[in-house]
Amino acid sequence: MVTVAKLIRRHLPNLLTCLHHGITNAGLEAINAVIQWVKKTARGFRNPEHFKIAIYFHCGGLDLYPHETR
């Protein structure tokens, strides 16, 4: 119980910030997981620019379906 109390006291400013703003690093961790997946499935890129383009493609959330124009 004492260990938990010391842990909470040590991290109290961060806990209060999380509760006040409601912001966590879950989104960042999700993007990092996608980047690691791109890196794993690519098995290496010829240059860093291709890797950056692949990350933008997979993390960009673009709608790639063509739109009807009339």
CHARMM-style PDB file with segment names, atoms N, HN, CA, C and O in Angstrom:
ATOM      1  N   MET     1       0.813  -1.179   0.000  1.00  0.00      PROA
ATOM      2  CA  MET     1       0.000   0.000   0.000  1.00  0.00      PROA
ATOM      3  C   MET     1       0.869   1.261   0.000  1.00  0.00      PROA
ATOM      4  O   MET     1       0.549   2.251  -0.658  1.00  0.00      PROA
ATOM      5  N   VAL     2       1.959   1.205   0.741  1.00  0.00      PROA
ATOM      6  HN  VAL     2       2.219   0.400   1.275  1.00  0.00      PROA
ATOM      7  CA  VAL     2       2.869   2.346   0.797  1.00  0.00      PROA
ATOM      8  C   VAL     2       3.512   2.568  -0.573  1.00  0.00      PROA
ATOM      9  O   VAL     2       3.701   3.709  -0.994  1.00  0.00      PROA
ATOM     10  N   THR     3       3.844   1.490  -1.260  1.00  0.00      PROA
ATOM     11  HN  THR     3       3.691   0.563  -0.919  1.00  0.00      PROA
ATOM     12  CA  THR     3       4.468   1.597  -2.581  1.00  0.00      PROA
ATOM     13  C   THR     3       3.516   2.266  -3.573  1.00  0.00      PROA
ATOM     14  O   THR     3       3.937   3.102  -4.373  1.00  0.00      PROA
ATOM     15  N   VAL     4       2.241   1.901  -3.520  1.00  0.00      PROA
ATOM     16  HN  VAL     4       1.900   1.222  -2.870  1.00  0.00      PROA
ATOM     17  CA  VAL     4       1.245   2.501  -4.411  1.00  0.00      PROA
ATOM     18  C   VAL     4       1.075   3.984  -4.091  1.00  0.00      PROA
ATOM     19  O   VAL     4       0.962   4.805  -5.001  1.00  0.00      PROA
ATOM     20  N   ALA     5       1.057   4.328  -2.816  1.00  0.00      PROA
ATOM     21  HN  ALA     5       1.149   3.661  -2.076  1.00  0.00      PROA
ATOM     22  CA  ALA     5       0.919   5.723  -2.421  1.00  0.00      PROA
ATOM     23  C   ALA     5       2.111   6.552  -2.910  1.00  0.00      PROA
ATOM     24  O   ALA     5       1.927   7.677  -3.375  1.00  0.00      PROA
ATOM     25  N   LYS     6       3.318   6.015  -2.810  1.00  0.00      PROA
ATOM     26  HN  LYS     6       3.467   5.102  -2.431  1.00  0.00      PROA
ATOM     27  CA  LYS     6       4.496   6.719  -3.303  1.00  0.00      PROA
ATOM     28  C   LYS     6       4.457   6.853  -4.819  1.00  0.00      PROA
ATOM     29  O   LYS     6       4.864   7.878  -5.368  1.00  0.00      PROA
ATOM     30  N   LEU     7       3.974   5.831  -5.486  1.00  0.00      PROA
ATOM     31  HN  LEU     7       3.643   4.999  -5.041  1.00  0.00      PROA
ATOM     32  CA  LEU     7       3.853   5.870  -6.943  1.00  0.00      PROA
ATOM     33  C   LEU     7       2.875   6.962  -7.372  1.00  0.00      PROA
ATOM     34  O   LEU     7       3.163   7.730  -8.290  1.00  0.00      PROA
ATOM     35  N   ILE     8       1.733   7.032  -6.716  1.00  0.00      PROA
ATOM     36  HN  ILE     8       1.499   6.408  -5.971  1.00  0.00      PROA
ATOM     37  CA  ILE     8       0.739   8.053  -7.039  1.00  0.00      PROA
ATOM     38  C   ILE     8       1.287   9.441  -6.730  1.00  0.00      PROA
ATOM     39  O   ILE     8       1.100  10.363  -7.524  1.00  0.00      PROA
ATOM     40  N   ARG     9       1.949   9.607  -5.613  1.00  0.00      PROA
ATOM     41  HN  ARG     9       2.101   8.858  -4.968  1.00  0.00      PROA
ATOM     42  CA  ARG     9       2.516  10.901  -5.244  1.00  0.00      PROA
ATOM     43  C   ARG     9       3.572  11.338  -6.260  1.00  0.00      PROA
ATOM     44  O   ARG     9       3.653  12.513  -6.615  1.00  0.00      PROA
ATOM     45  N   ARG    10       4.377  10.384  -6.723  1.00  0.00      PROA
ATOM     46  HN  ARG    10       4.311   9.429  -6.435  1.00  0.00      PROA
ATOM     47  CA  ARG    10       5.429  10.690  -7.680  1.00  0.00      PROA
ATOM     48  C   ARG    10       4.861  11.110  -9.039  1.00  0.00      PROA
ATOM     49  O   ARG    10       5.434  11.966  -9.713  1.00  0.00      PROA
ATOM     50  N   HSD    11       3.740  10.512  -9.438  1.00  0.00      PROA
ATOM     51  HN  HSD    11       3.274   9.817  -8.890  1.00  0.00      PROA
ATOM     52  CA  HSD    11       3.155  10.774 -10.754  1.00  0.00      PROA
ATOM     53  C   HSD    11       1.900  11.645 -10.688  1.00  0.00      PROA
ATOM     54  O   HSD    11       1.168  11.736 -11.674  1.00  0.00      PROA
ATOM     55  N   LEU    12       1.644  12.268  -9.578  1.00  0.00      PROA
ATOM     56  HN  LEU    12       2.238  12.194  -8.777  1.00  0.00      PROA
ATOM     57  CA  LEU    12       0.420  13.056  -9.400  1.00  0.00      PROA
ATOM     58  C   LEU    12       0.271  14.178 -10.430  1.00  0.00      PROA
ATOM     59  O   LEU    12      -0.828  14.335 -10.964  1.00  0.00      PROA
ATOM     60  N   PRO    13       1.296  14.965 -10.743  1.00  0.00      PROA
ATOM     61  CA  PRO    13       1.099  16.014 -11.757  1.00  0.00      PROA
ATOM     62  C   PRO    13       0.671  15.451 -13.120  1.00  0.00      PROA
ATOM     63  O   PRO    13      -0.178  16.031 -13.795  1.00  0.00      PROA
ATOM     64  N   ASN    14       1.257  14.332 -13.512  1.00  0.00      PROA
ATOM     65  HN  ASN    14       1.947  13.860 -12.964  1.00  0.00      PROA
ATOM     66  CA  ASN    14       0.885  13.719 -14.792  1.00  0.00      PROA
ATOM     67  C   ASN    14      -0.533  13.165 -14.749  1.00  0.00      PROA
ATOM     68  O   ASN    14      -1.271  13.279 -15.728  1.00  0.00      PROA
ATOM     69  N   LEU    15      -0.918  12.574 -13.639  1.00  0.00      PROA
ATOM     70  HN  LEU    15      -0.319  12.482 -12.844  1.00  0.00      PROA
ATOM     71  CA  LEU    15      -2.278  12.059 -13.506  1.00  0.00      PROA
ATOM     72  C   LEU    15      -3.310  13.177 -13.571  1.00  0.00      PROA
ATOM     73  O   LEU    15      -4.347  13.037 -14.220  1.00  0.00      PROA
ATOM     74  N   LEU    16      -3.024  14.287 -12.896  1.00  0.00      PROA
ATOM     75  HN  LEU    16      -2.182  14.401 -12.368  1.00  0.00      PROA
ATOM     76  CA  LEU    16      -3.947  15.421 -12.918  1.00  0.00      PROA
ATOM     77  C   LEU    16      -4.045  16.034 -14.312  1.00  0.00      PROA
ATOM     78  O   LEU    16      -5.126  16.446 -14.732  1.00  0.00      PROA
ATOM     79  N   THR    17      -2.935  16.097 -15.025  1.00  0.00      PROA
ATOM     80  HN  THR    17      -2.057  15.763 -14.684  1.00  0.00      PROA
ATOM     81  CA  THR    17      -2.950  16.605 -16.393  1.00  0.00      PROA
ATOM     82  C   THR    17      -3.798  15.717 -17.295  1.00  0.00      PROA
ATOM     83  O   THR    17      -4.570  16.212 -18.116  1.00  0.00      PROA
ATOM     84  N   CYS    18      -3.652  14.417 -17.140  1.00  0.00      PROA
ATOM     85  HN  CYS    18      -3.025  14.015 -16.473  1.00  0.00      PROA
ATOM     86  CA  CYS    18      -4.441  13.474 -17.941  1.00  0.00      PROA
ATOM     87  C   CYS    18      -5.926  13.620 -17.637  1.00  0.00      PROA
ATOM     88  O   CYS    18      -6.747  13.619 -18.554  1.00  0.00      PROA
ATOM     89  N   LEU    19      -6.276  13.745 -16.377  1.00  0.00      PROA
ATOM     90  HN  LEU    19      -5.610  13.746 -15.631  1.00  0.00      PROA
ATOM     91  CA  LEU    19      -7.678  13.881 -16.012  1.00  0.00      PROA
ATOM     92  C   LEU    19      -8.252  15.228 -16.445  1.00  0.00      PROA
ATOM     93  O   LEU    19      -9.418  15.310 -16.833  1.00  0.00      PROA
ATOM     94  N   HSD    20      -7.453  16.265 -16.383  1.00  0.00      PROA
ATOM     95  HN  HSD    20      -6.506  16.198 -16.068  1.00  0.00      PROA
ATOM     96  CA  HSD    20      -7.931  17.607 -16.742  1.00  0.00      PROA
ATOM     97  C   HSD    20      -8.127  17.751 -18.243  1.00  0.00      PROA
ATOM     98  O   HSD    20      -9.152  18.271 -18.683  1.00  0.00      PROA
ATOM     99  N   HSD    21      -7.157  17.299 -19.040  1.00  0.00      PROA
ATOM    100  HN  HSD    21      -6.324  16.876 -18.683  1.00  0.00      PROA
ATOM    101  CA  HSD    21      -7.205  17.488 -20.489  1.00  0.00      PROA
ATOM    102  C   HSD    21      -7.782  16.292 -21.233  1.00  0.00      PROA
ATOM    103  O   HSD    21      -8.276  16.448 -22.350  1.00  0.00      PROA
ATOM    104  N   GLY    22      -7.732  15.128 -20.653  1.00  0.00      PROA
ATOM    105  HN  GLY    22      -7.331  15.001 -19.745  1.00  0.00      PROA
ATOM    106  CA  GLY    22      -8.236  13.932 -21.324  1.00  0.00      PROA
ATOM    107  C   GLY    22      -7.372  13.478 -22.485  1.00  0.00      PROA
ATOM    108  O   GLY    22      -7.840  12.780 -23.384  1.00  0.00      PROA
ATOM    109  N   ILE    23      -6.116  13.876 -22.462  1.00  0.00      PROA
ATOM    110  HN  ILE    23      -5.736  14.443 -21.732  1.00  0.00      PROA
ATOM    111  CA  ILE    23      -5.208  13.520 -23.548  1.00  0.00      PROA
ATOM    112  C   ILE    23      -4.274  12.410 -23.075  1.00  0.00      PROA
ATOM    113  O   ILE    23      -3.688  12.485 -21.994  1.00  0.00      PROA
ATOM    114  N   THR    24      -4.149  11.383 -23.905  1.00  0.00      PROA
ATOM    115  HN  THR    24      -4.625  11.321 -24.782  1.00  0.00      PROA
ATOM    116  CA  THR    24      -3.210  10.306 -23.619  1.00  0.00      PROA
ATOM    117  C   THR    24      -2.301  10.129 -24.821  1.00  0.00      PROA
ATOM    118  O   THR    24      -2.473  10.807 -25.834  1.00  0.00      PROA
ATOM    119  N   ASN    25      -1.355   9.245 -24.723  1.00  0.00      PROA
ATOM    120  HN  ASN    25      -1.215   8.695 -23.900  1.00  0.00      PROA
ATOM    121  CA  ASN    25      -0.466   8.980 -25.844  1.00  0.00      PROA
ATOM    122  C   ASN    25      -0.931   7.769 -26.654  1.00  0.00      PROA
ATOM    123  O   ASN    25      -0.144   7.203 -27.412  1.00  0.00      PROA
ATOM    124  N   ALA    26      -2.190   7.364 -26.508  1.00  0.00      PROA
ATOM    125  HN  ALA    26      -2.829   7.824 -25.892  1.00  0.00      PROA
ATOM    126  CA  ALA    26      -2.709   6.198 -27.231  1.00  0.00      PROA
ATOM    127  C   ALA    26      -2.701   6.426 -28.736  1.00  0.00      PROA
ATOM    128  O   ALA    26      -2.384   5.511 -29.497  1.00  0.00      PROA
ATOM    129  N   GLY    27      -3.042   7.623 -29.173  1.00  0.00      PROA
ATOM    130  HN  GLY    27      -3.300   8.366 -28.556  1.00  0.00      PROA
ATOM    131  CA  GLY    27      -3.027   7.914 -30.606  1.00  0.00      PROA
ATOM    132  C   GLY    27      -1.638   7.823 -31.193  1.00  0.00      PROA
ATOM    133  O   GLY    27      -1.446   7.282 -32.282  1.00  0.00      PROA
ATOM    134  N   LEU    28      -0.675   8.349 -30.473  1.00  0.00      PROA
ATOM    135  HN  LEU    28      -0.831   8.788 -29.588  1.00  0.00      PROA
ATOM    136  CA  LEU    28       0.708   8.287 -30.913  1.00  0.00      PROA
ATOM    137  C   LEU    28       1.203   6.843 -30.967  1.00  0.00      PROA
ATOM    138  O   LEU    28       1.922   6.468 -31.893  1.00  0.00      PROA
ATOM    139  N   GLU    29       0.829   6.050 -29.997  1.00  0.00      PROA
ATOM    140  HN  GLU    29       0.245   6.356 -29.245  1.00  0.00      PROA
ATOM    141  CA  GLU    29       1.213   4.635 -29.992  1.00  0.00      PROA
ATOM    142  C   GLU    29       0.585   3.894 -31.176  1.00  0.00      PROA
ATOM    143  O   GLU    29       1.212   3.002 -31.747  1.00  0.00      PROA
ATOM    144  N   ALA    30      -0.640   4.254 -31.547  1.00  0.00      PROA
ATOM    145  HN  ALA    30      -1.149   4.979 -31.083  1.00  0.00      PROA
ATOM    146  CA  ALA    30      -1.297   3.617 -32.694  1.00  0.00      PROA
ATOM    147  C   ALA    30      -0.572   3.962 -33.991  1.00  0.00      PROA
ATOM    148  O   ALA    30      -0.368   3.098 -34.844  1.00  0.00      PROA
ATOM    149  N   ILE    31      -0.184   5.229 -34.136  1.00  0.00      PROA
ATOM    150  HN  ILE    31      -0.349   5.931 -33.444  1.00  0.00      PROA
ATOM    151  CA  ILE    31       0.557   5.630 -35.338  1.00  0.00      PROA
ATOM    152  C   ILE    31       1.913   4.940 -35.379  1.00  0.00      PROA
ATOM    153  O   ILE    31       2.367   4.518 -36.442  1.00  0.00      PROA
ATOM    154  N   ASN    32       2.552   4.826 -34.232  1.00  0.00      PROA
ATOM    155  HN  ASN    32       2.183   5.168 -33.368  1.00  0.00      PROA
ATOM    156  CA  ASN    32       3.838   4.129 -34.171  1.00  0.00      PROA
ATOM    157  C   ASN    32       3.681   2.664 -34.569  1.00  0.00      PROA
ATOM    158  O   ASN    32       4.551   2.112 -35.243  1.00  0.00      PROA
ATOM    159  N   ALA    33       2.588   2.029 -34.163  1.00  0.00      PROA
ATOM    160  HN  ALA    33       1.882   2.477 -33.615  1.00  0.00      PROA
ATOM    161  CA  ALA    33       2.352   0.631 -34.540  1.00  0.00      PROA
ATOM    162  C   ALA    33       2.177   0.499 -36.051  1.00  0.00      PROA
ATOM    163  O   ALA    33       2.659  -0.462 -36.651  1.00  0.00      PROA
ATOM    164  N   VAL    34       1.487   1.461 -36.668  1.00  0.00      PROA
ATOM    165  HN  VAL    34       1.095   2.242 -36.180  1.00  0.00      PROA
ATOM    166  CA  VAL    34       1.318   1.427 -38.123  1.00  0.00      PROA
ATOM    167  C   VAL    34       2.661   1.613 -38.818  1.00  0.00      PROA
ATOM    168  O   VAL    34       2.952   0.932 -39.801  1.00  0.00      PROA
ATOM    169  N   ILE    35       3.475   2.528 -38.317  1.00  0.00      PROA
ATOM    170  HN  ILE    35       3.238   3.081 -37.518  1.00  0.00      PROA
ATOM    171  CA  ILE    35       4.796   2.743 -38.914  1.00  0.00      PROA
ATOM    172  C   ILE    35       5.649   1.491 -38.793  1.00  0.00      PROA
ATOM    173  O   ILE    35       6.342   1.123 -39.741  1.00  0.00      PROA
ATOM    174  N   GLN    36       5.611   0.834 -37.647  1.00  0.00      PROA
ATOM    175  HN  GLN    36       5.048   1.132 -36.877  1.00  0.00      PROA
ATOM    176  CA  GLN    36       6.372  -0.404 -37.477  1.00  0.00      PROA
ATOM    177  C   GLN    36       5.861  -1.493 -38.404  1.00  0.00      PROA
ATOM    178  O   GLN    36       6.646  -2.295 -38.910  1.00  0.00      PROA
ATOM    179  N   TRP    37       4.539  -1.532 -38.636  1.00  0.00      PROA
ATOM    180  HN  TRP    37       3.901  -0.881 -38.225  1.00  0.00      PROA
ATOM    181  CA  TRP    37       3.956  -2.519 -39.550  1.00  0.00      PROA
ATOM    182  C   TRP    37       4.431  -2.253 -40.983  1.00  0.00      PROA
ATOM    183  O   TRP    37       4.783  -3.186 -41.704  1.00  0.00      PROA
ATOM    184  N   VAL    38       4.440  -0.972 -41.397  1.00  0.00      PROA
ATOM    185  HN  VAL    38       4.154  -0.214 -40.812  1.00  0.00      PROA
ATOM    186  CA  VAL    38       4.917  -0.617 -42.734  1.00  0.00      PROA
ATOM    187  C   VAL    38       6.378  -1.023 -42.884  1.00  0.00      PROA
ATOM    188  O   VAL    38       6.777  -1.568 -43.913  1.00  0.00      PROA
ATOM    189  N   LYS    39       7.160  -0.756 -41.865  1.00  0.00      PROA
ATOM    190  HN  LYS    39       6.836  -0.313 -41.029  1.00  0.00      PROA
ATOM    191  CA  LYS    39       8.582  -1.103 -41.894  1.00  0.00      PROA
ATOM    192  C   LYS    39       8.784  -2.609 -42.004  1.00  0.00      PROA
ATOM    193  O   LYS    39       9.662  -3.070 -42.734  1.00  0.00      PROA
ATOM    194  N   LYS    40       7.974  -3.372 -41.282  1.00  0.00      PROA
ATOM    195  HN  LYS    40       7.260  -2.997 -40.690  1.00  0.00      PROA
ATOM    196  CA  LYS    40       8.098  -4.835 -41.287  1.00  0.00      PROA
ATOM    197  C   LYS    40       7.661  -5.430 -42.617  1.00  0.00      PROA
ATOM    198  O   LYS    40       8.327  -6.315 -43.153  1.00  0.00      PROA
ATOM    199  N   THR    41       6.542  -4.947 -43.152  1.00  0.00      PROA
ATOM    200  HN  THR    41       6.000  -4.227 -42.717  1.00  0.00      PROA
ATOM    201  CA  THR    41       6.031  -5.535 -44.384  1.00  0.00      PROA
ATOM    202  C   THR    41       6.838  -5.110 -45.600  1.00  0.00      PROA
ATOM    203  O   THR    41       6.824  -5.815 -46.609  1.00  0.00      PROA
ATOM    204  N   ALA    42       7.533  -3.997 -45.542  1.00  0.00      PROA
ATOM    205  HN  ALA    42       7.544  -3.425 -44.722  1.00  0.00      PROA
ATOM    206  CA  ALA    42       8.296  -3.522 -46.694  1.00  0.00      PROA
ATOM    207  C   ALA    42       9.609  -4.277 -46.849  1.00  0.00      PROA
ATOM    208  O   ALA    42      10.137  -4.375 -47.957  1.00  0.00      PROA
ATOM    209  N   ARG    43      10.136  -4.804 -45.771  1.00  0.00      PROA
ATOM    210  HN  ARG    43       9.707  -4.724 -44.871  1.00  0.00      PROA
ATOM    211  CA  ARG    43      11.426  -5.505 -45.778  1.00  0.00      PROA
ATOM    212  C   ARG    43      12.554  -4.618 -46.300  1.00  0.00      PROA
ATOM    213  O   ARG    43      13.464  -5.093 -46.979  1.00  0.00      PROA
ATOM    214  N   GLY    44      12.488  -3.332 -45.978  1.00  0.00      PROA
ATOM    215  HN  GLY    44      11.749  -2.945 -45.426  1.00  0.00      PROA
ATOM    216  CA  GLY    44      13.545  -2.399 -46.370  1.00  0.00      PROA
ATOM    217  C   GLY    44      13.137  -1.555 -47.557  1.00  0.00      PROA
ATOM    218  O   GLY    44      12.420  -2.013 -48.447  1.00  0.00      PROA
ATOM    219  N   PHE    45      13.593  -0.338 -47.561  1.00  0.00      PROA
ATOM    220  HN  PHE    45      14.175   0.034 -46.839  1.00  0.00      PROA
ATOM    221  CA  PHE    45      13.329   0.581 -48.655  1.00  0.00      PROA
ATOM    222  C   PHE    45      14.642   0.978 -49.293  1.00  0.00      PROA
ATOM    223  O   PHE    45      15.697   0.902 -48.665  1.00  0.00      PROA
ATOM    224  N   ARG    46      14.573   1.403 -50.547  1.00  0.00      PROA
ATOM    225  HN  ARG    46      13.715   1.465 -51.057  1.00  0.00      PROA
ATOM    226  CA  ARG    46      15.787   1.817 -51.230  1.00  0.00      PROA
ATOM    227  C   ARG    46      16.340   3.116 -50.668  1.00  0.00      PROA
ATOM    228  O   ARG    46      17.553   3.306 -50.583  1.00  0.00      PROA
ATOM    229  N   ASN    47      15.437   4.003 -50.286  1.00  0.00      PROA
ATOM    230  HN  ASN    47      14.451   3.849 -50.355  1.00  0.00      PROA
ATOM    231  CA  ASN    47      15.897   5.252 -49.691  1.00  0.00      PROA
ATOM    232  C   ASN    47      14.863   5.735 -48.679  1.00  0.00      PROA
ATOM    233  O   ASN    47      13.724   5.269 -48.695  1.00  0.00      PROA
ATOM    234  N   PRO    48      15.236   6.651 -47.809  1.00  0.00      PROA
ATOM    235  CA  PRO    48      14.324   7.125 -46.765  1.00  0.00      PROA
ATOM    236  C   PRO    48      13.090   7.844 -47.315  1.00  0.00      PROA
ATOM    237  O   PRO    48      12.048   7.863 -46.660  1.00  0.00      PROA
ATOM    238  N   GLU    49      13.192   8.427 -48.496  1.00  0.00      PROA
ATOM    239  HN  GLU    49      14.039   8.411 -49.028  1.00  0.00      PROA
ATOM    240  CA  GLU    49      12.047   9.134 -49.088  1.00  0.00      PROA
ATOM    241  C   GLU    49      10.913   8.168 -49.408  1.00  0.00      PROA
ATOM    242  O   GLU    49       9.746   8.509 -49.213  1.00  0.00      PROA
ATOM    243  N   HSD    50      11.231   6.972 -49.896  1.00  0.00      PROA
ATOM    244  HN  HSD    50      12.179   6.696 -50.054  1.00  0.00      PROA
ATOM    245  CA  HSD    50      10.193   5.974 -50.174  1.00  0.00      PROA
ATOM    246  C   HSD    50       9.505   5.511 -48.884  1.00  0.00      PROA
ATOM    247  O   HSD    50       8.295   5.287 -48.852  1.00  0.00      PROA
ATOM    248  N   PHE    51      10.300   5.374 -47.838  1.00  0.00      PROA
ATOM    249  HN  PHE    51      11.283   5.556 -47.865  1.00  0.00      PROA
ATOM    250  CA  PHE    51       9.738   4.978 -46.541  1.00  0.00      PROA
ATOM    251  C   PHE    51       8.787   6.055 -46.027  1.00  0.00      PROA
ATOM    252  O   PHE    51       7.711   5.742 -45.516  1.00  0.00      PROA
ATOM    253  N   LYS    52       9.179   7.324 -46.161  1.00  0.00      PROA
ATOM    254  HN  LYS    52      10.053   7.578 -46.576  1.00  0.00      PROA
ATOM    255  CA  LYS    52       8.341   8.436 -45.725  1.00  0.00      PROA
ATOM    256  C   LYS    52       7.035   8.470 -46.524  1.00  0.00      PROA
ATOM    257  O   LYS    52       5.973   8.711 -45.949  1.00  0.00      PROA
ATOM    258  N   ILE    53       7.094   8.238 -47.811  1.00  0.00      PROA
ATOM    259  HN  ILE    53       7.956   8.042 -48.278  1.00  0.00      PROA
ATOM    260  CA  ILE    53       5.894   8.222 -48.645  1.00  0.00      PROA
ATOM    261  C   ILE    53       4.968   7.087 -48.229  1.00  0.00      PROA
ATOM    262  O   ILE    53       3.752   7.270 -48.185  1.00  0.00      PROA
ATOM    263  N   ALA    54       5.522   5.919 -47.925  1.00  0.00      PROA
ATOM    264  HN  ALA    54       6.510   5.769 -47.962  1.00  0.00      PROA
ATOM    265  CA  ALA    54       4.701   4.781 -47.488  1.00  0.00      PROA
ATOM    266  C   ALA    54       4.019   5.088 -46.157  1.00  0.00      PROA
ATOM    267  O   ALA    54       2.863   4.716 -45.959  1.00  0.00      PROA
ATOM    268  N   ILE    55       4.707   5.751 -45.256  1.00  0.00      PROA
ATOM    269  HN  ILE    55       5.647   6.053 -45.417  1.00  0.00      PROA
ATOM    270  CA  ILE    55       4.106   6.126 -43.970  1.00  0.00      PROA
ATOM    271  C   ILE    55       2.966   7.108 -44.189  1.00  0.00      PROA
ATOM    272  O   ILE    55       1.892   6.952 -43.607  1.00  0.00      PROA
ATOM    273  N   TYR    56       3.191   8.123 -45.025  1.00  0.00      PROA
ATOM    274  HN  TYR    56       4.064   8.250 -45.497  1.00  0.00      PROA
ATOM    275  CA  TYR    56       2.127   9.082 -45.326  1.00  0.00      PROA
ATOM    276  C   TYR    56       0.929   8.379 -45.963  1.00  0.00      PROA
ATOM    277  O   TYR    56      -0.218   8.705 -45.659  1.00  0.00      PROA
ATOM    278  N   PHE    57       1.191   7.424 -46.839  1.00  0.00      PROA
ATOM    279  HN  PHE    57       2.123   7.159 -47.086  1.00  0.00      PROA
ATOM    280  CA  PHE    57       0.114   6.720 -47.526  1.00  0.00      PROA
ATOM    281  C   PHE    57      -0.741   5.924 -46.545  1.00  0.00      PROA
ATOM    282  O   PHE    57      -1.969   5.963 -46.621  1.00  0.00      PROA
ATOM    283  N   HSD    58      -0.105   5.207 -45.632  1.00  0.00      PROA
ATOM    284  HN  HSD    58       0.893   5.175 -45.571  1.00  0.00      PROA
ATOM    285  CA  HSD    58      -0.849   4.348 -44.717  1.00  0.00      PROA
ATOM    286  C   HSD    58      -1.441   5.099 -43.527  1.00  0.00      PROA
ATOM    287  O   HSD    58      -2.478   4.692 -43.002  1.00  0.00      PROA
ATOM    288  N   CYS    59      -0.816   6.166 -43.098  1.00  0.00      PROA
ATOM    289  HN  CYS    59       0.026   6.497 -43.525  1.00  0.00      PROA
ATOM    290  CA  CYS    59      -1.301   6.913 -41.931  1.00  0.00      PROA
ATOM    291  C   CYS    59      -2.127   8.143 -42.306  1.00  0.00      PROA
ATOM    292  O   CYS    59      -2.701   8.789 -41.429  1.00  0.00      PROA
ATOM    293  N   GLY    60      -2.192   8.471 -43.582  1.00  0.00      PROA
ATOM    294  HN  GLY    60      -1.726   7.946 -44.294  1.00  0.00      PROA
ATOM    295  CA  GLY    60      -2.835   9.704 -44.004  1.00  0.00      PROA
ATOM    296  C   GLY    60      -4.342   9.696 -43.919  1.00  0.00      PROA
ATOM    297  O   GLY    60      -4.950  10.757 -43.777  1.00  0.00      PROA
ATOM    298  N   GLY    61      -4.971   8.528 -44.001  1.00  0.00      PROA
ATOM    299  HN  GLY    61      -4.477   7.666 -44.116  1.00  0.00      PROA
ATOM    300  CA  GLY    61      -6.423   8.452 -43.940  1.00  0.00      PROA
ATOM    301  C   GLY    61      -7.097   9.055 -45.152  1.00  0.00      PROA
ATOM    302  O   GLY    61      -8.190   9.611 -45.043  1.00  0.00      PROA
ATOM    303  N   LEU    62      -6.466   8.953 -46.297  1.00  0.00      PROA
ATOM    304  HN  LEU    62      -5.579   8.501 -46.386  1.00  0.00      PROA
ATOM    305  CA  LEU    62      -7.028   9.516 -47.511  1.00  0.00      PROA
ATOM    306  C   LEU    62      -8.107   8.612 -48.086  1.00  0.00      PROA
ATOM    307  O   LEU    62      -8.053   7.391 -47.940  1.00  0.00      PROA
ATOM    308  N   ASP    63      -9.082   9.222 -48.737  1.00  0.00      PROA
ATOM    309  HN  ASP    63      -9.126  10.214 -48.856  1.00  0.00      PROA
ATOM    310  CA  ASP    63     -10.112   8.471 -49.445  1.00  0.00      PROA
ATOM    311  C   ASP    63      -9.619   8.293 -50.875  1.00  0.00      PROA
ATOM    312  O   ASP    63      -9.561   9.261 -51.633  1.00  0.00      PROA
ATOM    313  N   LEU    64      -9.264   7.072 -51.252  1.00  0.00      PROA
ATOM    314  HN  LEU    64      -9.312   6.286 -50.637  1.00  0.00      PROA
ATOM    315  CA  LEU    64      -8.652   6.830 -52.551  1.00  0.00      PROA
ATOM    316  C   LEU    64      -9.658   6.423 -53.618  1.00  0.00      PROA
ATOM    317  O   LEU    64      -9.273   6.183 -54.762  1.00  0.00      PROA
ATOM    318  N   TYR    65     -10.927   6.340 -53.270  1.00  0.00      PROA
ATOM    319  HN  TYR    65     -11.239   6.535 -52.340  1.00  0.00      PROA
ATOM    320  CA  TYR    65     -11.930   5.986 -54.260  1.00  0.00      PROA
ATOM    321  C   TYR    65     -12.256   7.208 -55.109  1.00  0.00      PROA
ATOM    322  O   TYR    65     -12.354   8.322 -54.594  1.00  0.00      PROA
ATOM    323  N   PRO    66     -12.423   6.993 -56.422  1.00  0.00      PROA
ATOM    324  CA  PRO    66     -12.734   8.141 -57.279  1.00  0.00      PROA
ATOM    325  C   PRO    66     -14.136   8.683 -56.993  1.00  0.00      PROA
ATOM    326  O   PRO    66     -15.048   7.923 -56.668  1.00  0.00      PROA
ATOM    327  N   HSD    67     -14.295   9.977 -57.115  1.00  0.00      PROA
ATOM    328  HN  HSD    67     -13.554  10.594 -57.379  1.00  0.00      PROA
ATOM    329  CA  HSD    67     -15.576  10.614 -56.905  1.00  0.00      PROA
ATOM    330  C   HSD    67     -16.301  10.767 -58.236  1.00  0.00      PROA
ATOM    331  O   HSD    67     -15.681  11.000 -59.274  1.00  0.00      PROA
ATOM    332  N   GLU    68     -17.595  10.636 -58.190  1.00  0.00      PROA
ATOM    333  HN  GLU    68     -18.099  10.447 -57.347  1.00  0.00      PROA
ATOM    334  CA  GLU    68     -18.385  10.838 -59.404  1.00  0.00      PROA
ATOM    335  C   GLU    68     -18.499  12.324 -59.687  1.00  0.00      PROA
ATOM    336  O   GLU    68     -18.790  13.121 -58.796  1.00  0.00      PROA
ATOM    337  N   THR    69     -18.266  12.682 -60.931  1.00  0.00      PROA
ATOM    338  HN  THR    69     -18.029  12.034 -61.656  1.00  0.00      PROA
ATOM    339  CA  THR    69     -18.441  14.087 -61.332  1.00  0.00      PROA
ATOM    340  C   THR    69     -19.535  14.148 -62.382  1.00  0.00      PROA
ATOM    341  O   THR    69     -19.504  13.400 -63.359  1.00  0.00      PROA
ATOM    342  N   ARG    70     -20.473  15.008 -62.191  1.00  0.00      PROA
ATOM    343  HN  ARG    70     -20.498  15.615 -61.397  1.00  0.00      PROA
ATOM    344  CA  ARG    70     -21.563  15.170 -63.168  1.00  0.00      PROA
ATOM    345  C   ARG    70     -21.795  16.606 -63.429  1.00  0.00      PROA
ATOM    346  OT1 ARG    70     -22.670  16.956 -64.220  1.00  0.00      PROA
TER     347      ARG     70
END
